[in-house]
Amino acid sequence: MVSDQHRSSVRSDRYDEDYFLKACEGYEEFAVSEGRQLSRRLKQAFDAADVTAGMRVLDVGCGRGEILRHCLKLGARAYGVDYSRVAARMAAQLVGDGGARVGRADAKVLPFRSRSFDRVLMFDLVEHLHPWELRQALSEVRRVLKPGGRLIVHTAPNVWYDRYAYPVVRVVRMLMGEGEKYPEDPRAITPVNLDVHVNEQSVMSLRRVLRRADFEAQVWLDTPPQDRDENVVFQFARYVLFNWLPFRWFFEREVFGVATVDQGG
């Protein structure tokens, strides 16, 4: 069995243009609006960052660059890094001469001075980092954040959904004749995730890893609106599963976190 410390990073060439334009969260909105419109969950994560004019904001794993674009729109000084050469190029092209600085860098070795950012964003990145990589990345984030600065995290899926709730959902959908949409491994719904998702989180595991990195952390769950035309029984079941404890710990699909560096640094 390979120990955590010896697990190799996901190869950067797995994150090619096809990935960012056909699989990576928000690709549909990006294709329609060229980054002007954010997907529902990217917008929710970005809103939690509370970015304002004059802030120095670092987007780690900046992908296509739409978050940088929104930072600039608010008057922030935006910086983006990505492990993927393709992503760094796409993001630089998107923001153009708009003022954001974009480069290729590993989240485990951030090329910035200590205490230099008001906000650090890690949207849909955590699940791509092995636990040993995430520990190093969070150490670097803490180093570059100013005292009182914030790290904002979004990661999906909630691993408890995949492990415990999805098998139940799959059985119900199979009984309804929709089994072809629900493969045995939920990551296979987006096949590339079989290769690149290596560290999916629950609300408790993300809170734990942030606190072990010496952050004060608030972590919560949410899920995309379903907007399905269902009978009253399904509507009631959905309400219970997504709103009542302990069910929502398993059926909510996304994990958000805001982590703060205390004023003592």
LUMKE-958201 format. One record per residue (C-alpha): residue in three letters; x, y, z. Coordinates in steps of 0.05 Angstrom, whole numbers, plus 5000, padded with zeros to 4 digits. Example, Ala and Ser with C-alpha at 12.3 -4.5 7.8 and 13.67 -1.06 7.14 Angstrom:
2
ala524649105156 ser527349795143 
This chain:
265
met500050005000 val502750684981 ser503451165040 asp500551865037 gln507452175033 his509251764972 arg503051894930 ser505052274868 ser501552924848 val496352874793 arg500153014729 ser499253724705 asp497753494634 arg491253184659 tyr488753894663 asp488554054589 glu484054524550 asp478753974542 tyr478453914618 phe477354664629 leu472254734573 lys468254094582 ala469053844654 cys471554364703 glu466154704746 gly462955294711 tyr464955104640 glu457955194612 glu457355904639 phe464356054616 ala462855824545 val456656264541 ser459456894574 glu467156844568 gly467756894643 arg462857474655 gln457857004687 leu459756534744 ser456455864757 arg451855844817 arg456855514863 leu462855934841 lys458656554853 gln456756304922 ala464056164940 phe466256834912 asp460857204951 ala463456885015 ala470257195001 asp467357895009 val472558204962 thr472758964961 ala476659494924 gly483959544941 met484658844969 arg490358394946 val487157734926 leu490657094906 asp486856554868 val490455894877 gly488455424821 cys485655994780 gly483555554722 arg480455944664 gly481056604701 glu473756824710 ile474756924785 leu480557394771 arg476157774723 his470957874778 cys476258094828 leu478558624779 lys471458854767 leu470959004842 gly477359404842 ala481758884876 arg488958744858 ala488458034832 tyr493757494826 gly492756804798 val496956174797 asp495555484769 tyr499354824766 ser496954724695 arg500655084639 val494155084599 ala490255424655 ala495555954666 arg495356114592 met487656134589 ala487156574650 ala492457064624 gln488757114558 leu482057224593 val484357804636 gly488958084582 asp491758764602 gly486458834656 gly491458864713 ala491558154741 arg498157794746 val497857074726 gly503156534727 arg504555794733 ala506155554803 asp505054974850 ala500255094908 lys505454774954 val510655314938 leu507355994928 pro512056514897 phe509857094941 arg512257465002 ser509557285071 arg503557685096 ser502057985028 phe494757805014 asp488057995044 arg484457405012 val486656724984 leu481656324944 met481855574934 phe475755394892 asp475154674869 leu482454534885 val482554154951 glu479853514920 his485653504871 leu491053514925 his493252904963 pro492953005039 trp500453135043 glu499953644987 leu494053985020 arg497854055085 gln503654395049 ala498954835009 leu495255075071 ser501855225105 glu503755655045 val496955995045 arg497656165118 arg504556445105 val502256925050 leu495857155085 lys496057795125 pro493957765198 gly486357785196 gly486357545124 arg481656995100 leu482256355060 ile475856165024 val474955445002 his469855094959 thr470454344946 ala465853824918 pro463153304924 asn461653214998 val465052535006 trp459552305053 tyr454552394997 asp458651954950 arg459951415002 tyr453351365038 ala447751755003 tyr449351634930 pro448450874934 val441350984961 val439951504907 arg442551034854 val438050464876 val431950914875 arg433751184806 met434950484780 leu428050284804 met425350884766 gly428750644702 glu434251184703 gly440050734722 glu444150904661 lys445251604689 tyr447951344755 pro454350924748 glu456750514808 asp462351004821 pro459451704824 arg465952014801 ala464751664734 ile459052144720 thr464752614700 pro469852084678 val476152514685 asn474652564760 leu476651834766 asp483752064754 val484052764785 his479652724848 val484352454901 asn482152794966 glu474652914972 gln472253215037 ser466453205086 val464653815127 met468153505187 ser474553305151 leu475353995119 arg474254335186 arg479353875217 val484653985164 leu483854745167 arg484354755243 arg490554315241 ala493654835195 asp492455345251 phe486555695219 glu480155905255 ala475055585208 gln467655595193 val465455035147 trp458554895120 leu454754485068 asp450254685011 thr447454384948 pro445254634880 pro437854764870 gln434554144839 asp428654484805 arg425553804789 asp418353674772 glu416853134824 asn410852874861 val409253084932 val412652474963 phe419252624929 gln418653354947 phe417653195020 ala423352695020 arg428053194988 tyr426153725039 val427653255097 leu434152985068 phe436953675052 asn434554045114 trp434153585174 leu440053325214 pro443252835209 phe440852705138 arg443453355108 trp450653165129 phe450152605078 phe445752895023 glu448453605016 arg453653574960 glu458354154968 val462954395023 phe464755115036 gly469655415085 val472156085109 ala478656045148 thr481856635184 val488856795207 asp488557075277 gln490957775288 gly497257525322 gly499357205256 
